[in-house]
Amino acid sequence: MLHTLIVALGERSYPIHIGEDVLTNAELLLPHIHGKKVVIVSNTTVAPLYIKKVKALLANSELAVVEVILPDGEQYKNMETLQTILTQMLESRCDRKTTVIALGGGVVGDITGFSAACYQRGVNFIQIPTTLLSQVDSSVGGKTGVNHPLGKNMIGAFYQPQVVLIDINTLDTLDDRQFSAGMSEVIKYGLLWDREFLDWLNDNMTALMARDKSLLIHAIHRSCEIKAEVVAEDEHESGVRALLNLGHTFGHAIETAMGYGVWLHGEAVATGMVMAAQLSQSMGWLSEEDVDYTRAIMKKANLPIEPPEEMTSVQFNEIMSVDKKVLDGVLRLILMKQLGKAAVTSDFDHQALQDLLSV
């Protein structure tokens, strides 16, 4: 059964199609391709699994297809790889009607979207996310970009896709660690927006981790539904959209300090959400039971709940000082007023933060 959501952004609104065997339905893809050339960007892990399926959807359309295959890993989400994509597009004489398809996880989606935003000041862009994390988070909402050695996702653009195609069958080939990392972002939506969904996840986590497809479709659908609602209200993150960064300020610091790819994004964010819960408790917003609940649901999803032992408070502070949520030199954090309701604040107990980072 196909589930379809709309990200409501006026003239730039687009559908998200979720279901099994989505990559066998050309009618979901072809209407969003307007020129005569398609660039499929993937990586060395995903391309052997799914690029033939995507090309088969294009086979009877007389489209010229260019393949750009990147190395796999967060460490390659950088300006050098962006240059590789743009060079191949130039060498293939892509024009402004070219459509660029991101086939892969969050790294592929982010860097492909940014290349589409940059090339000739913007060409059509389609997301085909193949990991749980990219299906529920990075493929939706138009955030694109690359990392810098001094900070994650510090260079990028808001650039919306034409369509997002989520085929949950691609999760069959996802390894357990990547699957858990994706579940971190699913849990995030419950923690920041929907307590009922959070409790549903907690009750069904064993079956979700066993990859029950009917439950997965619901989890992905609800996650995308929440993100679409938030993005429609605040596309460029000037307000409520910042809530979607729950756990990310701490998590990005962990990723940056440890070296991109050592901790997966979802693993770092899971620990970041536990740290946010602990700081929220110090503010009197969460109870000890709420923090224990947060730790427990992360454990059910096989996610870490403690930052790396080798990370120091100095590293945390240095990296967090260049976080995108710093405004006029003031750090803002996303904390939880209660489970299921987050808030952006710069009015937190700074000593409690330093105590948390020094543990």
C-alpha positions as CSV (number, residue, x, y, z in Angstrom):
1,M,0.0,0.0,0.0
2,L,1.3,3.4,-1.0
3,H,1.2,6.3,1.5
4,T,1.6,9.8,0.2
5,L,2.3,13.0,2.1
6,I,2.7,16.6,0.8
7,V,5.3,19.0,2.1
8,A,3.2,22.2,1.8
9,L,5.5,25.0,0.5
10,G,3.3,26.8,-2.0
11,E,4.7,26.6,-5.5
12,R,7.5,24.4,-4.2
13,S,5.3,21.8,-2.5
14,Y,6.2,18.2,-3.3
15,P,5.0,14.7,-2.5
16,I,6.7,12.0,-0.3
17,H,5.7,8.5,-1.4
18,I,6.2,5.7,1.1
19,G,5.7,2.0,0.7
20,E,7.0,-1.3,-0.6
21,D,8.2,-1.7,-4.2
22,V,8.2,2.1,-4.8
23,L,11.2,1.6,-7.0
24,T,9.2,-0.5,-9.5
25,N,6.7,2.3,-10.2
26,A,7.9,4.7,-12.9
27,E,4.8,6.8,-12.6
28,L,6.0,8.1,-9.3
29,L,9.3,9.3,-10.8
30,L,9.0,10.3,-14.4
31,P,6.5,13.2,-14.0
32,H,9.2,15.0,-12.0
33,I,11.8,14.8,-14.7
34,H,11.5,17.7,-17.1
35,G,14.7,17.7,-19.3
36,K,16.5,15.1,-21.4
37,K,19.3,14.3,-19.0
38,V,19.4,12.7,-15.6
39,V,22.4,12.5,-13.2
40,I,22.1,9.7,-10.7
41,V,24.5,10.2,-7.7
42,S,25.1,7.2,-5.5
43,N,27.9,5.5,-3.7
44,T,30.0,2.3,-3.9
45,T,27.7,0.6,-1.4
46,V,24.2,1.5,-2.7
47,A,24.9,1.7,-6.4
48,P,25.4,-2.0,-6.9
49,L,22.2,-2.7,-5.1
50,Y,19.8,-0.2,-6.6
51,I,21.1,1.8,-9.5
52,K,19.8,-0.7,-12.0
53,K,16.3,-0.5,-10.6
54,V,16.3,3.3,-10.9
55,K,17.7,3.1,-14.4
56,A,15.0,0.6,-15.3
57,L,12.4,3.2,-14.4
58,L,14.0,5.6,-16.9
59,A,14.6,3.0,-19.6
60,N,11.7,3.7,-21.9
61,S,11.9,7.5,-21.6
62,E,14.8,8.2,-24.0
63,L,16.6,10.1,-21.2
64,A,20.4,10.3,-21.2
65,V,21.6,8.9,-17.8
66,V,24.9,10.0,-16.2
67,E,26.2,8.0,-13.2
68,V,28.3,9.6,-10.5
69,I,29.5,7.0,-7.9
70,L,31.0,8.4,-4.7
71,P,33.0,6.6,-2.0
72,D,30.9,5.6,1.0
73,G,31.2,7.4,4.3
74,E,30.6,10.6,6.2
75,Q,34.3,11.6,5.8
76,Y,33.6,12.1,2.1
77,K,30.8,14.7,2.7
78,N,33.1,17.5,1.8
79,M,34.0,20.2,-0.8
80,E,36.3,17.8,-2.7
81,T,33.4,15.4,-3.3
82,L,31.1,18.2,-4.2
83,Q,33.7,19.3,-6.8
84,T,33.7,15.7,-8.2
85,I,30.0,15.8,-8.8
86,L,30.0,19.3,-10.4
87,T,33.0,18.3,-12.6
88,Q,31.2,15.3,-13.9
89,M,28.1,17.3,-14.6
90,L,30.1,19.9,-16.5
91,E,31.9,17.2,-18.5
92,S,28.6,15.6,-19.3
93,R,27.3,19.0,-20.5
94,C,24.4,19.1,-18.2
95,D,22.0,22.0,-18.7
96,R,19.5,23.8,-16.5
97,K,16.8,21.2,-17.3
98,T,18.9,18.4,-16.0
99,T,17.5,16.4,-13.1
100,V,19.8,15.2,-10.3
101,I,18.7,12.1,-8.4
102,A,20.2,11.3,-5.0
103,L,20.2,7.5,-4.5
104,G,21.6,6.6,-1.1
105,G,21.7,7.7,2.6
106,G,22.0,11.0,4.2
107,V,25.5,11.8,3.0
108,V,24.5,11.2,-0.6
109,G,21.3,13.1,-0.2
110,D,22.9,16.1,1.4
111,I,25.8,16.5,-1.0
112,T,23.7,15.7,-4.1
113,G,21.1,18.3,-3.1
114,F,23.8,20.9,-2.5
115,S,25.3,20.1,-5.9
116,A,21.9,20.6,-7.5
117,A,21.4,23.9,-5.7
118,C,24.8,25.1,-6.9
119,Y,24.9,23.8,-10.5
120,Q,23.9,26.7,-12.8
121,R,22.2,28.2,-9.7
122,G,19.8,25.4,-9.3
123,V,18.6,22.3,-11.2
124,N,15.8,19.8,-10.5
125,F,16.6,17.4,-7.7
126,I,14.9,14.1,-6.6
127,Q,15.5,12.2,-3.3
128,I,15.5,8.4,-3.2
129,P,16.7,7.7,0.3
130,T,17.9,4.1,1.0
131,T,18.6,4.2,4.8
132,L,16.2,4.6,7.6
133,L,17.9,7.8,8.8
134,S,17.6,9.4,5.4
135,Q,14.1,8.3,4.9
136,V,12.8,9.9,8.1
137,D,15.0,12.9,8.3
138,S,17.6,14.1,5.8
139,S,15.7,13.5,2.6
140,V,12.7,15.7,3.8
141,G,12.8,19.4,4.2
142,G,15.5,20.6,1.8
143,K,18.5,20.9,4.0
144,T,21.6,20.2,1.9
145,G,25.3,20.7,2.4
146,V,28.7,19.5,3.2
147,N,30.9,19.2,6.3
148,H,34.0,21.3,7.2
149,P,36.8,20.1,9.4
150,L,35.7,22.8,12.0
151,G,32.0,21.9,12.0
152,K,29.4,19.6,10.6
153,N,26.9,20.9,7.9
154,M,28.3,24.4,8.1
155,I,28.3,24.9,4.3
156,G,25.0,24.4,2.5
157,A,21.7,25.6,1.2
158,F,18.0,25.2,1.7
159,Y,17.0,23.5,-1.5
160,Q,13.8,21.5,-1.9
161,P,13.5,18.3,-4.0
162,Q,10.8,17.7,-6.6
163,V,9.7,14.4,-4.9
164,V,10.9,12.0,-2.3
165,L,10.5,8.2,-3.0
166,I,10.8,6.0,0.0
167,D,10.9,2.3,-0.8
168,I,11.1,0.5,2.6
169,N,12.4,-2.6,0.8
170,T,15.8,-0.9,0.6
171,L,16.0,-1.4,4.4
172,D,16.4,-5.1,3.8
173,T,20.0,-4.5,2.8
174,L,20.8,-2.0,5.7
175,D,23.1,-3.3,8.3
176,D,22.0,-3.4,12.0
177,R,24.2,-0.5,13.1
178,Q,22.9,1.8,10.4
179,F,19.3,0.7,11.1
180,S,19.8,1.6,14.8
181,A,21.3,5.0,13.8
182,G,18.2,5.7,11.8
183,M,15.9,4.7,14.6
184,S,17.5,7.5,16.7
185,E,15.9,10.1,14.4
186,V,12.5,8.3,14.6
187,I,12.7,8.5,18.4
188,K,13.6,12.2,18.1
189,Y,10.2,13.0,16.6
190,G,8.5,11.4,19.6
191,L,10.7,13.2,22.1
192,L,10.3,16.7,20.6
193,W,6.7,16.6,19.2
194,D,4.5,13.7,20.0
195,R,4.4,11.8,23.3
196,E,1.8,9.4,22.0
197,F,4.1,8.4,19.1
198,L,7.0,8.1,21.6
199,D,5.0,5.7,23.7
200,W,4.0,3.7,20.6
201,L,7.7,3.4,19.6
202,N,8.6,2.3,23.1
203,D,5.9,-0.4,23.1
204,N,6.8,-1.6,19.6
205,M,10.5,-1.2,19.6
206,T,11.3,-4.9,19.6
207,A,9.2,-5.6,16.5
208,L,10.5,-2.4,14.8
209,M,14.1,-3.5,15.4
210,A,13.1,-6.9,13.9
211,R,12.0,-4.8,10.9
212,D,8.3,-5.5,10.9
213,K,7.3,-3.8,7.6
214,S,3.8,-2.7,8.6
215,L,5.1,-1.1,11.8
216,L,8.1,0.5,9.9
217,I,5.8,2.1,7.4
218,H,3.8,3.7,10.2
219,A,7.0,4.9,12.0
220,I,8.4,6.4,8.8
221,H,5.0,7.9,7.8
222,R,4.5,9.6,11.2
223,S,8.1,10.8,11.2
224,C,7.8,12.4,7.8
225,E,4.4,13.8,8.7
226,I,5.9,15.6,11.7
227,K,8.8,16.9,9.7
228,A,6.6,18.0,6.8
229,E,4.4,19.9,9.3
230,V,7.4,21.7,10.9
231,V,9.1,22.5,7.5
232,A,5.8,23.9,6.1
233,E,5.6,26.2,9.0
234,D,9.3,27.2,9.1
235,E,11.3,26.3,5.9
236,H,14.4,28.2,6.7
237,E,14.8,27.4,10.4
238,S,14.0,30.9,11.8
239,G,11.7,29.5,14.5
240,V,10.1,26.1,15.2
241,R,12.2,24.1,12.8
242,A,15.1,24.4,15.1
243,L,13.3,22.0,17.4
244,L,14.2,19.2,14.9
245,N,17.8,19.7,16.1
246,L,17.1,18.0,19.4
247,G,20.3,16.3,20.5
248,H,22.2,17.6,17.4
249,T,24.3,20.3,19.1
250,F,25.9,17.7,21.4
251,G,25.8,15.0,18.6
252,H,27.5,17.2,16.0
253,A,30.2,18.0,18.6
254,I,30.8,14.2,19.1
255,E,31.0,13.6,15.3
256,T,33.4,16.4,14.7
257,A,35.7,15.6,17.7
258,M,35.8,11.9,17.0
259,G,36.3,12.3,13.2
260,Y,33.5,12.1,10.7
261,G,32.2,8.5,10.3
262,V,33.7,7.1,13.6
263,W,30.4,7.7,15.3
264,L,27.4,7.4,13.0
265,H,25.2,10.5,13.0
266,G,22.3,8.8,14.6
267,E,24.5,7.3,17.3
268,A,25.9,10.7,18.2
269,V,22.4,12.3,18.2
270,A,21.0,9.5,20.5
271,T,23.7,10.4,23.0
272,G,23.0,14.1,22.4
273,M,19.3,13.6,23.2
274,V,20.1,11.8,26.5
275,M,22.4,14.7,27.3
276,A,19.6,17.2,26.5
277,A,17.3,15.2,28.7
278,Q,19.8,15.4,31.6
279,L,20.2,19.2,31.2
280,S,16.4,19.5,31.0
281,Q,16.2,17.6,34.3
282,S,18.7,20.1,35.8
283,M,16.3,22.9,34.7
284,G,13.4,21.2,36.5
285,W,11.6,20.4,33.3
286,L,12.0,16.6,33.2
287,S,11.9,14.2,36.1
288,E,14.5,11.5,36.8
289,E,11.9,9.0,35.5
290,D,11.7,10.9,32.2
291,V,15.5,10.8,31.8
292,D,15.5,7.0,32.6
293,Y,12.7,6.6,30.0
294,T,14.9,8.4,27.4
295,R,17.9,6.2,28.2
296,A,15.8,3.0,28.1
297,I,14.2,3.6,24.7
298,M,17.7,4.4,23.2
299,K,19.0,1.1,24.7
300,K,16.0,-0.8,23.1
301,A,17.2,0.6,19.8
302,N,20.8,-0.5,20.5
303,L,22.0,3.1,20.7
304,P,24.7,4.6,22.8
305,I,23.7,6.8,25.8
306,E,27.1,8.1,27.0
307,P,29.5,10.4,25.1
308,P,33.0,9.1,24.2
309,E,35.2,8.8,27.3
310,E,38.0,10.5,25.5
311,M,36.0,13.6,24.7
312,T,36.7,16.6,27.0
313,S,34.6,19.5,28.1
314,V,37.0,21.7,26.2
315,Q,36.3,19.9,23.0
316,F,32.6,20.1,23.5
317,N,32.7,23.8,24.2
318,E,35.0,24.7,21.3
319,I,32.9,22.8,18.8
320,M,29.6,23.9,20.2
321,S,30.7,27.5,20.0
322,V,30.5,27.3,16.2
323,D,27.2,25.5,16.1
324,K,24.6,26.9,13.6
325,K,22.3,27.7,16.5
326,V,24.8,30.2,18.0
327,L,23.3,33.7,17.4
328,D,25.3,36.8,18.3
329,G,27.8,34.7,20.2
330,V,25.0,33.1,22.4
331,L,24.6,29.3,22.3
332,R,21.0,28.1,22.0
333,L,20.1,24.6,22.9
334,I,17.0,22.5,22.2
335,L,15.8,21.0,25.5
336,M,12.6,19.3,26.6
337,K,9.9,21.0,28.6
338,Q,8.4,17.5,28.9
339,L,8.6,14.3,26.9
340,G,7.0,15.1,23.6
341,K,7.5,18.9,23.8
342,A,10.8,20.6,23.1
343,A,11.9,24.2,23.2
344,V,14.8,26.3,22.0
345,T,16.4,28.3,24.7
346,S,19.5,30.2,25.6
347,D,18.3,30.6,29.1
348,F,19.7,27.5,30.6
349,D,21.9,26.8,33.6
350,H,25.4,27.2,32.2
351,Q,27.1,25.6,35.2
352,A,24.8,22.6,34.8
353,L,25.9,22.4,31.2
354,Q,29.6,22.5,32.2
355,D,28.9,19.8,34.9
356,L,27.3,17.6,32.3
357,L,30.2,18.0,29.8
358,S,32.8,17.3,32.5
359,V,31.4,13.9,33.6
